[in-house]
Amino acid sequence: MVTKQNKTDNDVRLRIRVRAYENKILDASVKQIMETARRFDAVVLGPVPMPTEIKKYTVNRSSFIYKNSREQFEIRVHKRVIDILNPNQKTIEALTNLNLPSGVEIDVKMMG
């Protein structure tokens, strides 16, 4: 028999999803987020690496003839998920004022 954990009103979770095209920039940003959260005594779960999203594009090299001559390009989107348990107001304020490099997309969601 599977039982659910009893959730209290104080059980708040801040879920941060981070996406970037380059994994080195992504890992540096995740490290910066985790250090900021730990500085304000927040419990950090993660980072959890999510599957890399790969988009492939095939383009004809020639415009008219030579149909078999093609080029292929791909874009890789690397993703990580970080959970912060029971964040206080100072933690949330510090995370919103965080200065991250360009090319890093962040999605923050409150789960309660």
Contacts in CASP RR format, 6 or more apart in sequence:
PFRMAT RR
TARGET T0000
AUTHOR 0000-0000-0000
METHOD contacts of the structure
MODEL  1
MVTKQNKTDNDVRLRIRVRAYENKILDASVKQIMETARRFDAVVLGPVPM
PTEIKKYTVNRSSFIYKNSREQFEIRVHKRVIDILNPNQKTIEALTNLNL
PSGVEIDVKMMG
7 112 0 8 1.000
10 86 0 8 1.000
11 86 0 8 1.000
11 112 0 8 1.000
12 85 0 8 1.000
12 86 0 8 1.000
12 87 0 8 1.000
12 110 0 8 1.000
12 111 0 8 1.000
12 112 0 8 1.000
13 83 0 8 1.000
13 84 0 8 1.000
13 85 0 8 1.000
13 86 0 8 1.000
13 110 0 8 1.000
13 111 0 8 1.000
13 112 0 8 1.000
14 83 0 8 1.000
14 84 0 8 1.000
14 87 0 8 1.000
14 91 0 8 1.000
14 92 0 8 1.000
14 95 0 8 1.000
14 108 0 8 1.000
14 109 0 8 1.000
14 110 0 8 1.000
14 111 0 8 1.000
15 81 0 8 1.000
15 82 0 8 1.000
15 83 0 8 1.000
15 108 0 8 1.000
15 109 0 8 1.000
15 110 0 8 1.000
15 111 0 8 1.000
16 33 0 8 1.000
16 81 0 8 1.000
16 82 0 8 1.000
16 83 0 8 1.000
16 84 0 8 1.000
16 95 0 8 1.000
16 106 0 8 1.000
16 107 0 8 1.000
16 108 0 8 1.000
16 109 0 8 1.000
17 79 0 8 1.000
17 80 0 8 1.000
17 81 0 8 1.000
17 106 0 8 1.000
17 107 0 8 1.000
17 108 0 8 1.000
17 109 0 8 1.000
18 26 0 8 1.000
18 29 0 8 1.000
18 30 0 8 1.000
18 33 0 8 1.000
18 47 0 8 1.000
18 79 0 8 1.000
18 80 0 8 1.000
18 81 0 8 1.000
18 82 0 8 1.000
18 104 0 8 1.000
18 105 0 8 1.000
18 106 0 8 1.000
18 107 0 8 1.000
19 26 0 8 1.000
19 77 0 8 1.000
19 78 0 8 1.000
19 79 0 8 1.000
19 104 0 8 1.000
19 105 0 8 1.000
19 106 0 8 1.000
19 107 0 8 1.000
20 26 0 8 1.000
20 29 0 8 1.000
20 77 0 8 1.000
20 78 0 8 1.000
20 103 0 8 1.000
20 104 0 8 1.000
20 105 0 8 1.000
21 75 0 8 1.000
21 76 0 8 1.000
21 77 0 8 1.000
21 78 0 8 1.000
21 103 0 8 1.000
22 78 0 8 1.000
23 78 0 8 1.000
25 101 0 8 1.000
25 103 0 8 1.000
25 104 0 8 1.000
26 78 0 8 1.000
26 80 0 8 1.000
26 104 0 8 1.000
27 80 0 8 1.000
28 101 0 8 1.000
29 100 0 8 1.000
29 101 0 8 1.000
29 104 0 8 1.000
30 47 0 8 1.000
30 80 0 8 1.000
30 82 0 8 1.000
32 98 0 8 1.000
32 100 0 8 1.000
33 82 0 8 1.000
33 95 0 8 1.000
33 98 0 8 1.000
33 100 0 8 1.000
34 44 0 8 1.000
34 46 0 8 1.000
34 47 0 8 1.000
34 82 0 8 1.000
36 91 0 8 1.000
36 94 0 8 1.000
36 95 0 8 1.000
36 98 0 8 1.000
37 44 0 8 1.000
37 82 0 8 1.000
37 84 0 8 1.000
37 87 0 8 1.000
37 91 0 8 1.000
37 94 0 8 1.000
37 95 0 8 1.000
38 44 0 8 1.000
39 94 0 8 1.000
40 87 0 8 1.000
40 88 0 8 1.000
40 90 0 8 1.000
40 91 0 8 1.000
40 94 0 8 1.000
41 88 0 8 1.000
42 84 0 8 1.000
42 85 0 8 1.000
42 86 0 8 1.000
42 87 0 8 1.000
42 88 0 8 1.000
42 91 0 8 1.000
43 84 0 8 1.000
43 85 0 8 1.000
43 86 0 8 1.000
44 82 0 8 1.000
44 83 0 8 1.000
44 84 0 8 1.000
44 85 0 8 1.000
45 82 0 8 1.000
45 83 0 8 1.000
45 84 0 8 1.000
45 85 0 8 1.000
46 80 0 8 1.000
46 81 0 8 1.000
46 82 0 8 1.000
46 83 0 8 1.000
47 80 0 8 1.000
47 81 0 8 1.000
47 82 0 8 1.000
48 80 0 8 1.000
48 81 0 8 1.000
48 82 0 8 1.000
49 78 0 8 1.000
49 79 0 8 1.000
49 80 0 8 1.000
50 79 0 8 1.000
50 80 0 8 1.000
50 81 0 8 1.000
51 79 0 8 1.000
52 76 0 8 1.000
52 77 0 8 1.000
52 78 0 8 1.000
52 79 0 8 1.000
53 76 0 8 1.000
53 77 0 8 1.000
53 79 0 8 1.000
54 74 0 8 1.000
54 75 0 8 1.000
54 76 0 8 1.000
54 77 0 8 1.000
55 74 0 8 1.000
55 75 0 8 1.000
55 77 0 8 1.000
56 72 0 8 1.000
56 73 0 8 1.000
56 74 0 8 1.000
57 72 0 8 1.000
57 73 0 8 1.000
57 74 0 8 1.000
57 75 0 8 1.000
58 70 0 8 1.000
58 71 0 8 1.000
58 72 0 8 1.000
59 70 0 8 1.000
59 71 0 8 1.000
59 72 0 8 1.000
59 73 0 8 1.000
60 66 0 8 1.000
60 67 0 8 1.000
60 69 0 8 1.000
60 70 0 8 1.000
61 69 0 8 1.000
61 70 0 8 1.000
61 71 0 8 1.000
62 69 0 8 1.000
84 91 0 8 1.000
87 95 0 8 1.000
95 108 0 8 1.000
100 106 0 8 1.000
END
